[in-house]
Amino acid sequence: MRILVAGGAGFIGSHYVRSLLSGAYPGYEGARVTVLDKLTYAGNPANLAPVSADTALTFVRGDVNDRGLLRDLVPGHDLVVNFAAETHVDRSIGRAGDFVTANVQGAQRLLQAALEAGVRTFLQVSTDEVYGSIEEGAWTESEPPLPNSPYSAAKAGADLLCRAYHRTYGLDVRVTRCSNNYGPYQYPEKVIPLFVTNLIDGRPLPLYGDGRNTREWLHVDDHCRGIQLVLDKGAPGEIYNIGGGAELTNLELTRRILAAFGAGWEMVTQVPDRPGHDRRYALDTGKIRAIGYEPRLDFEEGLADVVRWYRDHQDWWRPLLGGRG
């Protein structure tokens, strides 16, 4: 079996590749993996260092918008898993066009290449942010996309293209929508690694607004197991929510990170809220649980592991921040 992983040098994509090549997914032990990654600021070859010597891995530096490259690269692959995307909401507010190019146009070109190459299954990795914001309850997969940021709108556009390629051309396309991820190798602009690395350096934690925005947290390993489950047992044309079940306000998250360092609230600086900041996300995961999904990692355990990882791997994250401190 040959699997093309677009965006496979990023945070979530590289975890999927490392897990796949280390034998974490039964039945895929002999799989050959091609990673396609543009290596923008968040794509990092060091994320693949633990498996870089594996002869089953081929790395190609390139852009999902390069149609010529895709015509040559995609044929011969059985599966395509698309992690390739611009992902940071703050960056999307100032550079919306870049997010449309990467997330919408890039997905369309990869879908077209998969269709022309006769790829068996195409899996699009999406986000709960496409649903917008929800005051109470949880979203099922039948909820319409109501995105509020350029990032989430671009991801929703890709999701709709996936639906169109399934309905119009019969391509086996499956979409996963995850809650907020955390784990090792996460670029330190995201809240958990940002707060952890700031505390390692004795820097304050910038907390948006009143801190009552609520998110559901999912360890990257549970997320990638969910993706693999959808590849194995999901249905063509379907969407699957993947959640971790740990729902916290940003205030609660901040307190837990402070406690992990034995630090007090004096380390927090409240900053103006982000424009269009969604108040709450929550996913109904009944559909994926029906095919066997269950998150394994307790948030407290996962957070402790993440704190240890960033403490022990400063050689990984300090170069990304210009060697600060």
C-alpha positions as CSV (number, residue, x, y, z in Angstrom):
1,M,0.0,0.0,0.0
2,R,1.2,3.5,-0.8
3,I,0.0,6.5,1.1
4,L,0.5,10.2,0.1
5,V,0.5,12.5,3.2
6,A,0.2,16.1,2.1
7,G,1.4,18.5,4.9
8,G,3.2,15.5,6.5
9,A,6.0,17.7,8.0
10,G,3.6,19.8,10.1
11,F,2.4,19.1,13.6
12,I,-0.5,16.7,13.1
13,G,0.7,15.3,9.8
14,S,4.1,14.4,11.1
15,H,2.6,12.6,14.1
16,Y,0.5,10.6,11.7
17,V,3.5,9.7,9.7
18,R,5.6,8.8,12.7
19,S,2.8,6.6,14.1
20,L,2.2,4.9,10.8
21,L,5.8,4.0,10.2
22,S,6.3,2.9,13.8
23,G,3.6,0.2,13.4
24,A,0.9,1.9,15.4
25,Y,-1.8,1.1,12.9
26,P,-2.4,-2.7,12.5
27,G,-2.6,-3.7,8.8
28,Y,-0.4,-0.9,7.6
29,E,3.0,-2.2,8.7
30,G,4.2,-2.6,5.2
31,A,2.9,0.7,3.9
32,R,5.1,3.0,1.9
33,V,4.6,6.7,2.7
34,T,5.2,9.8,0.6
35,V,5.3,13.1,2.4
36,L,4.6,16.2,0.4
37,D,5.3,19.4,2.2
38,K,6.1,22.9,1.1
39,L,8.0,23.5,4.4
40,T,6.5,26.9,5.2
41,Y,7.3,28.2,8.7
42,A,5.3,25.5,10.4
43,G,6.5,22.6,8.3
44,N,9.7,21.3,9.8
45,P,11.9,18.4,8.6
46,A,12.9,17.9,12.3
47,N,9.4,16.7,12.9
48,L,10.2,13.6,10.8
49,A,13.6,13.0,12.2
50,P,12.6,9.9,14.2
51,V,11.6,8.1,11.0
52,S,13.8,9.9,8.5
53,A,16.0,6.8,8.0
54,D,13.1,4.5,7.3
55,T,13.3,3.3,3.7
56,A,9.5,3.2,3.5
57,L,9.5,7.0,3.7
58,T,9.9,9.3,0.7
59,F,10.0,13.1,1.3
60,V,9.1,15.5,-1.5
61,R,9.4,19.2,-0.9
62,G,6.6,20.8,-2.9
63,D,3.3,22.7,-3.0
64,V,-0.2,21.1,-3.3
65,N,-0.9,24.0,-5.7
66,D,1.7,22.7,-8.2
67,R,-0.4,20.9,-10.7
68,G,2.6,19.5,-12.7
69,L,4.2,18.1,-9.5
70,L,0.9,16.5,-8.5
71,R,0.4,14.9,-12.0
72,D,3.7,13.2,-11.6
73,L,3.6,12.4,-7.9
74,V,0.0,11.2,-7.1
75,P,-0.3,8.2,-9.5
76,G,0.5,4.9,-7.9
77,H,-0.8,6.0,-4.4
78,D,-3.7,4.1,-2.9
79,L,-4.6,6.7,-0.3
80,V,-4.2,10.5,0.0
81,V,-4.5,12.1,3.5
82,N,-4.5,15.9,3.3
83,F,-3.2,17.8,6.3
84,A,-1.7,20.6,4.1
85,A,-3.1,23.9,5.2
86,E,-2.5,27.3,6.7
87,T,-3.9,26.9,10.2
88,H,-3.4,29.8,12.5
89,V,-6.5,32.0,12.9
90,D,-4.5,35.2,13.9
91,R,-2.4,34.9,10.7
92,S,-5.6,34.4,8.6
93,I,-7.0,37.8,9.8
94,G,-4.1,39.6,8.2
95,R,-3.4,37.3,5.2
96,A,-6.8,35.9,4.2
97,G,-5.8,35.4,0.6
98,D,-2.9,33.1,1.5
99,F,-5.4,30.9,3.4
100,V,-7.7,30.7,0.4
101,T,-4.8,29.7,-1.9
102,A,-3.4,27.0,0.4
103,N,-6.6,25.6,2.0
104,V,-9.2,25.9,-0.8
105,Q,-7.3,26.0,-4.1
106,G,-4.7,23.5,-2.8
107,A,-7.4,21.1,-1.7
108,Q,-9.1,21.3,-5.1
109,R,-5.9,20.6,-7.0
110,L,-5.1,17.7,-4.8
111,L,-8.6,16.3,-5.2
112,Q,-8.3,16.7,-9.0
113,A,-5.0,14.9,-9.1
114,A,-6.4,12.1,-6.9
115,L,-9.4,11.7,-9.2
116,E,-7.2,11.6,-12.3
117,A,-4.8,9.1,-10.8
118,G,-7.5,6.7,-9.6
119,V,-6.7,7.1,-5.9
120,R,-8.9,4.7,-3.8
121,T,-9.6,7.1,-0.9
122,F,-9.0,10.7,-0.2
123,L,-9.2,11.9,3.4
124,Q,-9.5,15.6,4.2
125,V,-8.4,16.7,7.6
126,S,-10.7,19.6,8.7
127,T,-11.6,21.4,11.9
128,D,-14.5,22.0,14.2
129,E,-14.1,25.7,13.5
130,V,-16.0,25.4,10.3
131,Y,-19.2,25.1,12.4
132,G,-18.8,28.6,13.9
133,S,-19.7,29.0,17.5
134,I,-22.2,27.2,19.7
135,E,-23.6,28.4,23.0
136,E,-24.8,25.0,24.3
137,G,-25.0,21.4,23.2
138,A,-22.6,20.0,20.6
139,W,-22.5,19.9,16.8
140,T,-23.3,16.8,14.8
141,E,-21.9,16.3,11.3
142,S,-25.3,17.4,9.8
143,E,-24.8,21.0,11.0
144,P,-24.2,23.5,8.2
145,P,-20.8,25.3,8.1
146,L,-21.0,28.8,9.6
147,P,-17.4,29.9,9.8
148,N,-16.4,33.2,11.4
149,S,-12.7,33.6,10.5
150,P,-10.9,33.5,7.2
151,Y,-9.1,30.4,8.3
152,S,-12.3,28.5,9.1
153,A,-14.0,29.8,6.0
154,A,-11.1,28.4,3.9
155,K,-11.3,25.1,5.6
156,A,-15.1,25.0,5.1
157,G,-14.5,25.7,1.4
158,A,-12.3,22.7,1.1
159,D,-14.9,20.5,2.9
160,L,-17.5,21.6,0.4
161,L,-15.2,20.8,-2.5
162,C,-14.7,17.3,-1.0
163,R,-18.4,16.8,-1.0
164,A,-18.6,18.0,-4.6
165,Y,-15.9,15.7,-5.8
166,H,-17.7,12.8,-4.1
167,R,-21.1,13.7,-5.5
168,T,-20.1,14.8,-9.0
169,Y,-17.2,12.4,-9.8
170,G,-17.7,9.5,-7.4
171,L,-14.4,9.9,-5.7
172,D,-14.2,8.2,-2.3
173,V,-13.7,11.3,-0.1
174,R,-14.0,11.3,3.7
175,V,-13.7,14.4,5.9
176,T,-12.7,14.5,9.6
177,R,-13.4,17.5,11.8
178,C,-11.3,17.7,15.0
179,S,-11.4,19.7,18.1
180,N,-8.3,21.7,19.3
181,N,-5.2,19.6,19.2
182,Y,-2.2,19.6,21.5
183,G,0.9,17.4,21.8
184,P,4.6,17.3,21.0
185,Y,6.1,19.1,18.0
186,Q,3.3,21.7,17.9
187,Y,4.5,25.0,16.6
188,P,4.8,27.4,19.5
189,E,2.3,30.0,18.2
190,K,-0.6,27.9,19.4
191,V,-1.8,28.5,22.9
192,I,-0.5,25.4,24.8
193,P,3.0,25.4,23.5
194,L,3.1,29.2,23.5
195,F,2.2,29.3,27.2
196,V,4.5,26.4,28.1
197,T,7.5,27.8,26.3
198,N,6.8,31.3,27.8
199,L,6.8,29.9,31.3
200,I,10.0,28.0,30.7
201,D,11.5,31.3,29.8
202,G,9.8,33.2,32.6
203,R,7.7,35.3,30.2
204,P,4.0,36.3,30.7
205,L,1.1,34.5,29.2
206,P,-1.0,36.6,26.8
207,L,-4.7,35.7,27.5
208,Y,-7.3,36.9,25.1
209,G,-10.2,39.0,26.4
210,D,-12.0,37.7,29.5
211,G,-10.6,34.2,29.0
212,R,-14.0,32.6,28.9
213,N,-13.8,31.3,25.3
214,T,-14.3,27.5,25.6
215,R,-12.5,24.8,23.6
216,E,-12.5,21.0,23.6
217,W,-9.0,19.5,23.7
218,L,-7.8,16.5,21.8
219,H,-4.4,14.9,22.0
220,V,-2.8,14.6,18.6
221,D,-2.3,10.9,19.1
222,D,-6.0,10.3,19.7
223,H,-6.7,12.5,16.6
224,C,-4.5,10.5,14.4
225,R,-6.0,7.2,15.6
226,G,-9.4,8.7,14.7
227,I,-8.1,9.6,11.2
228,Q,-6.8,6.1,10.7
229,L,-10.1,4.6,11.9
230,V,-12.0,6.7,9.3
231,L,-9.7,5.5,6.6
232,D,-10.3,1.9,7.7
233,K,-14.0,1.9,8.7
234,G,-15.5,5.2,7.5
235,A,-17.9,5.5,4.6
236,P,-17.4,7.4,1.3
237,G,-18.7,10.9,1.3
238,E,-19.2,11.1,5.0
239,I,-17.9,13.5,7.7
240,Y,-16.7,12.4,11.1
241,N,-16.2,14.6,14.2
242,I,-13.2,13.7,16.3
243,G,-13.2,15.2,19.8
244,G,-11.3,14.6,23.0
245,G,-14.0,15.4,25.5
246,A,-12.0,17.8,27.6
247,E,-13.9,21.0,27.5
248,L,-12.2,24.0,29.2
249,T,-12.4,27.7,29.1
250,N,-9.2,29.5,28.3
251,L,-9.1,30.6,32.0
252,E,-9.2,27.0,33.1
253,L,-6.6,26.0,30.6
254,T,-4.3,28.8,31.8
255,R,-4.7,27.8,35.4
256,R,-3.8,24.2,34.7
257,I,-0.7,25.3,32.8
258,L,0.3,27.6,35.6
259,A,-0.2,24.8,38.1
260,A,2.1,22.5,36.1
261,F,4.9,25.1,36.6
262,G,4.0,26.1,40.2
263,A,3.4,29.6,38.8
264,G,0.8,32.2,39.9
265,W,-1.7,34.5,38.1
266,E,0.9,37.3,38.1
267,M,2.4,35.6,35.1
268,V,-0.8,36.3,33.0
269,T,-1.3,39.4,30.9
270,Q,-4.8,39.9,29.5
271,V,-4.7,41.3,26.0
272,P,-7.5,42.6,23.6
273,D,-9.6,39.8,22.2
274,R,-9.1,38.6,18.6
275,P,-11.6,40.0,16.0
276,G,-14.5,37.5,15.5
277,H,-13.3,35.2,18.2
278,D,-15.6,32.2,18.5
279,R,-17.0,31.8,22.0
280,R,-17.4,28.0,22.2
281,Y,-16.7,24.8,20.2
282,A,-18.1,21.4,21.1
283,L,-18.4,18.2,19.0
284,D,-20.9,15.4,19.1
285,T,-18.7,12.3,18.5
286,G,-21.4,9.7,18.4
287,K,-20.9,8.9,14.7
288,I,-17.2,8.0,15.0
289,R,-17.7,6.2,18.3
290,A,-20.1,4.0,16.4
291,I,-17.2,2.7,14.3
292,G,-15.0,2.1,17.3
293,Y,-13.4,5.4,18.3
294,E,-12.6,6.2,21.9
295,P,-10.0,8.8,23.1
296,R,-7.4,7.2,25.3
297,L,-5.4,10.1,26.7
298,D,-6.7,11.9,29.8
299,F,-6.1,15.7,29.4
300,E,-4.2,16.0,32.7
301,E,-1.8,13.2,31.7
302,G,-1.5,14.6,28.2
303,L,-0.8,18.1,29.4
304,A,1.9,16.8,31.8
305,D,3.6,14.9,29.0
306,V,3.5,18.0,26.8
307,V,5.1,20.2,29.5
308,R,7.9,17.6,29.9
309,W,8.4,17.3,26.2
310,Y,8.9,21.1,25.7
311,R,11.2,21.2,28.7
312,D,13.3,18.3,27.2
313,H,13.3,19.4,23.6
314,Q,14.3,23.1,23.7
315,D,16.7,22.3,20.8
316,W,13.6,21.8,18.7
317,W,11.6,24.9,19.6
318,R,14.2,27.5,20.3
319,P,15.4,27.8,16.7
320,L,11.8,28.4,15.7
321,L,11.7,31.5,18.0
322,G,15.0,32.9,17.0
323,G,16.8,31.3,20.0
324,R,15.1,33.6,22.4
325,G,16.3,33.6,26.0
